[in-house]
Amino acid sequence: MTVALEVTVDSPAGARAARDGGADRVELCSALELGGLTPSPGALAACLGVERALPVHVLVRPRPGGFTYDDDELATSLRDVEAAVAAGAAGVVVGALRVRGGALVLDEAFLAEAVSRARAVRADVDVVLHRAVDQLAQPSAAVAVLARCGVDRVLTSGGAPRAVNGLAELAAVAEAGRAAGVQVMAGAGVRPEQVAALVAAGVHAVHLSARRPVRAAGPRVAVGAADDGAHSETDPALVAAVRAALDALPSP
């Protein structure tokens, strides 16, 4: 099994850095410091226009602060799914939760509708469930729902803050995924030295943001409560290190 490398980016510069570091595809987001939100149409167009562009998957997440959404937010997300696919995205990354019996569960109706709308625009588009799955008591139990909805892949840390701390549940998700035809992608705090353990758990891909901090130069005035004058950018050296770690693994 060939294990793919996906890198989260927020700009065409990030897409180029991921490409140069050896990534197989990118996930495009905005506001990565908030866990990622839906990017602008302009950002998607710019990333698709990068020379030798990698396949671009678009995160569809209408706001930070959890994954339980009202009707307006769900409707907005469905329109964003359609727009991203129509604009040329190779995949869309979606997810929503609801409360049932006092516990969080996947919003199966939303997932099924997102898949339907995405493939009505283009039949070959990938549909991925994002880390909303890690809010569930047992992520591996959700795989059957994903298969019913037609979801291709799930991004998960095995329910842990970092993927390397969720190896047992990642292995369970991967086993369920193999049985159901759903690919599993490990993400959250992935470092080169963790790649072998993640792949040994049976995942189909690893996912990381590969960020390095950048501070604004010169005097500045804060323009918001969370504005500390810093931002981050994709580090091609870290992408390359993870690529090298994957390539160093024995052939299956």
C-alpha positions as CSV (number, residue, x, y, z in Angstrom):
1,M,0.0,0.0,0.0
2,T,1.4,3.4,-1.0
3,V,0.8,5.9,1.8
4,A,0.0,9.4,0.6
5,L,1.2,12.7,2.0
6,E,-1.3,15.5,2.4
7,V,-0.3,19.0,3.6
8,T,-2.7,21.7,4.8
9,V,-2.0,25.1,3.2
10,D,-3.7,28.5,3.2
11,S,-2.1,30.2,0.1
12,P,-0.6,29.6,-3.3
13,A,2.9,30.0,-1.6
14,G,1.9,27.2,0.7
15,A,0.8,25.0,-2.2
16,R,4.2,25.6,-3.9
17,A,6.0,24.7,-0.7
18,A,4.0,21.5,-0.3
19,R,4.7,20.6,-3.9
20,D,8.4,21.3,-3.6
21,G,8.6,19.3,-0.4
22,G,7.1,16.2,-2.0
23,A,3.4,16.2,-1.0
24,D,0.9,14.3,-3.0
25,R,-2.0,16.7,-2.5
26,V,-3.0,19.8,-0.4
27,E,-5.9,20.7,1.7
28,L,-6.8,24.4,1.3
29,C,-8.1,26.2,4.4
30,S,-8.2,29.7,5.9
31,A,-7.6,30.5,9.5
32,L,-5.4,27.5,10.3
33,E,-4.8,28.9,13.8
34,L,-8.5,28.2,14.4
35,G,-8.3,24.6,13.1
36,G,-9.2,25.7,9.5
37,L,-12.2,27.4,7.9
38,T,-13.6,27.6,4.4
39,P,-11.1,29.4,2.1
40,S,-12.1,32.2,-0.3
41,P,-12.8,31.5,-4.0
42,G,-9.8,33.6,-4.8
43,A,-7.5,31.5,-2.7
44,L,-8.8,28.3,-4.4
45,A,-8.3,29.9,-7.9
46,A,-4.8,30.9,-7.0
47,C,-3.8,27.5,-5.7
48,L,-5.3,25.8,-8.7
49,G,-3.2,28.2,-10.9
50,V,0.1,27.3,-9.3
51,E,2.5,25.8,-11.8
52,R,2.5,22.0,-11.5
53,A,-0.3,22.3,-9.0
54,L,-1.1,19.4,-6.8
55,P,-4.7,18.2,-6.4
56,V,-6.4,20.7,-4.1
57,H,-9.0,19.5,-1.5
58,V,-11.1,22.3,0.0
59,L,-12.0,22.4,3.7
60,V,-15.7,23.4,4.1
61,R,-16.2,24.6,7.7
62,P,-18.3,27.7,8.2
63,R,-17.0,28.8,11.6
64,P,-14.8,27.8,14.5
65,G,-16.1,26.6,17.9
66,G,-17.1,23.0,17.4
67,F,-19.0,21.2,14.6
68,T,-22.7,21.4,15.5
69,Y,-24.3,23.9,13.1
70,D,-27.6,25.6,12.6
71,D,-29.7,25.4,9.4
72,D,-28.1,28.5,7.9
73,E,-24.6,27.2,8.5
74,L,-25.4,23.8,7.0
75,A,-27.0,25.5,4.0
76,T,-24.0,27.7,3.5
77,S,-21.7,24.7,3.7
78,L,-23.6,22.9,1.0
79,R,-23.4,25.9,-1.3
80,D,-19.6,26.0,-0.6
81,V,-19.3,22.4,-1.5
82,E,-20.9,22.9,-4.8
83,A,-18.9,26.1,-5.5
84,A,-15.5,24.4,-4.7
85,V,-16.2,21.4,-6.9
86,A,-17.4,23.7,-9.8
87,A,-14.3,25.8,-9.4
88,G,-12.1,22.7,-9.9
89,A,-11.3,21.3,-6.5
90,A,-10.2,17.7,-6.6
91,G,-12.0,17.1,-3.3
92,V,-14.0,18.6,-0.5
93,V,-13.5,18.1,3.2
94,V,-16.7,18.3,5.2
95,G,-18.3,17.3,8.5
96,A,-21.0,18.1,11.0
97,L,-22.2,16.7,14.3
98,R,-25.5,16.7,16.1
99,V,-26.7,15.6,19.6
100,R,-28.6,12.4,20.0
101,G,-29.5,11.0,23.3
102,G,-27.1,13.4,25.0
103,A,-24.1,12.3,22.9
104,L,-22.5,13.7,19.8
105,V,-23.0,11.7,16.6
106,L,-22.3,12.4,12.9
107,D,-24.9,14.4,11.1
108,E,-25.6,11.7,8.6
109,A,-28.2,13.7,6.7
110,F,-25.8,16.5,6.1
111,L,-23.0,14.2,5.0
112,A,-25.2,12.3,2.5
113,E,-26.4,15.6,1.1
114,A,-22.9,17.0,0.8
115,V,-21.8,13.9,-1.1
116,S,-24.8,14.0,-3.4
117,R,-24.3,17.7,-4.2
118,A,-20.6,17.3,-4.7
119,R,-21.0,14.4,-7.1
120,A,-23.9,16.1,-8.9
121,V,-21.3,18.7,-10.0
122,R,-18.5,16.3,-10.8
123,A,-18.8,12.5,-10.3
124,D,-15.1,11.9,-9.6
125,V,-14.7,14.3,-6.8
126,D,-13.3,13.0,-3.5
127,V,-15.3,13.6,-0.3
128,V,-13.5,13.5,3.0
129,L,-14.7,13.7,6.6
130,H,-12.6,16.1,8.7
131,R,-11.7,15.8,12.4
132,A,-15.2,16.3,13.6
133,V,-15.0,12.5,13.9
134,D,-12.5,13.0,16.7
135,Q,-15.2,14.5,18.9
136,L,-17.0,11.2,19.0
137,A,-16.6,8.7,21.8
138,Q,-15.3,6.1,19.4
139,P,-14.2,7.3,15.9
140,S,-13.9,3.8,14.6
141,A,-17.7,3.2,15.1
142,A,-18.4,6.1,12.6
143,V,-16.9,4.3,9.6
144,A,-20.1,2.5,8.8
145,V,-21.9,5.8,8.5
146,L,-19.3,7.2,6.2
147,A,-19.6,4.2,3.9
148,R,-23.3,4.6,3.8
149,C,-23.0,8.2,2.8
150,G,-20.4,7.6,0.1
151,V,-17.5,9.3,1.9
152,D,-14.1,8.3,0.5
153,R,-11.7,9.1,3.3
154,V,-11.7,10.2,7.0
155,L,-9.1,12.4,8.7
156,T,-8.5,11.4,12.3
157,S,-6.1,11.5,15.2
158,G,-7.8,8.5,16.7
159,G,-9.7,10.8,19.0
160,A,-6.5,12.0,20.7
161,P,-5.0,15.5,20.7
162,R,-2.1,14.2,18.6
163,A,-2.2,11.3,16.2
164,V,0.8,9.6,17.8
165,N,-1.2,9.4,21.0
166,G,-4.2,7.7,19.3
167,L,-2.5,4.8,17.7
168,A,-4.8,2.1,19.1
169,E,-8.0,3.8,17.9
170,L,-6.3,4.8,14.6
171,A,-5.6,1.1,14.0
172,A,-9.3,0.3,14.8
173,V,-10.4,3.0,12.4
174,A,-8.1,1.7,9.7
175,E,-9.4,-1.9,10.2
176,A,-13.0,-0.7,9.9
177,G,-12.1,1.4,6.9
178,R,-10.5,-1.5,5.1
179,A,-13.7,-3.6,5.6
180,A,-16.0,-0.7,4.5
181,G,-13.9,0.7,1.7
182,V,-13.2,4.0,3.4
183,Q,-9.6,5.3,3.5
184,V,-8.1,6.6,6.7
185,M,-5.7,9.5,7.0
186,A,-3.8,10.2,10.2
187,G,-3.4,13.9,11.2
188,A,-2.7,16.2,14.2
189,G,0.8,17.1,15.2
190,V,2.5,14.7,12.8
191,R,6.3,14.8,12.9
192,P,8.8,12.8,10.7
193,E,9.8,10.5,13.6
194,Q,6.2,9.4,14.1
195,V,5.5,8.4,10.5
196,A,6.6,4.7,10.9
197,A,4.2,4.2,13.9
198,L,1.3,5.8,12.0
199,V,1.8,3.7,8.9
200,A,2.2,0.6,11.1
201,A,-1.3,1.4,12.4
202,G,-2.6,0.8,8.9
203,V,-3.5,4.3,7.6
204,H,-3.6,5.2,3.9
205,A,-2.3,8.7,4.3
206,V,-0.6,11.1,6.7
207,H,-1.7,14.8,7.0
208,L,0.1,17.7,8.5
209,S,0.2,21.5,8.4
210,A,4.0,21.7,8.4
211,R,3.9,25.3,9.7
212,R,6.7,27.6,10.8
213,P,6.1,31.0,12.5
214,V,6.7,34.4,10.9
215,R,6.5,37.7,12.7
216,A,5.6,41.0,11.2
217,A,8.4,43.5,10.9
218,G,8.5,46.9,12.4
219,P,6.1,48.8,14.8
220,R,2.5,47.6,14.8
221,V,-0.9,48.2,16.3
222,A,-3.0,45.1,17.2
223,V,-6.2,45.0,15.1
224,G,-8.0,42.3,17.1
225,A,-7.9,40.5,20.4
226,A,-6.0,37.5,19.0
227,D,-3.6,39.6,16.9
228,D,0.0,39.1,18.3
229,G,1.8,40.2,15.1
230,A,2.6,36.7,14.0
231,H,1.4,34.4,11.3
232,S,2.7,31.1,9.9
233,E,3.7,29.6,6.6
234,T,4.3,26.2,5.1
235,D,7.8,24.9,5.7
236,P,9.0,22.9,2.7
237,A,11.8,21.4,4.7
238,L,9.4,19.8,7.2
239,V,7.2,18.5,4.3
240,A,10.4,17.0,2.8
241,A,11.4,15.4,6.1
242,V,8.0,13.6,6.3
243,R,8.2,12.7,2.6
244,A,11.7,11.2,3.3
245,A,10.3,9.3,6.3
246,L,7.6,7.8,4.2
247,D,9.9,6.9,1.4
248,A,12.3,5.2,3.8
249,L,9.7,2.7,5.0
250,P,10.0,-0.9,3.6
251,S,7.9,-1.6,0.6
252,P,4.7,-3.5,1.5
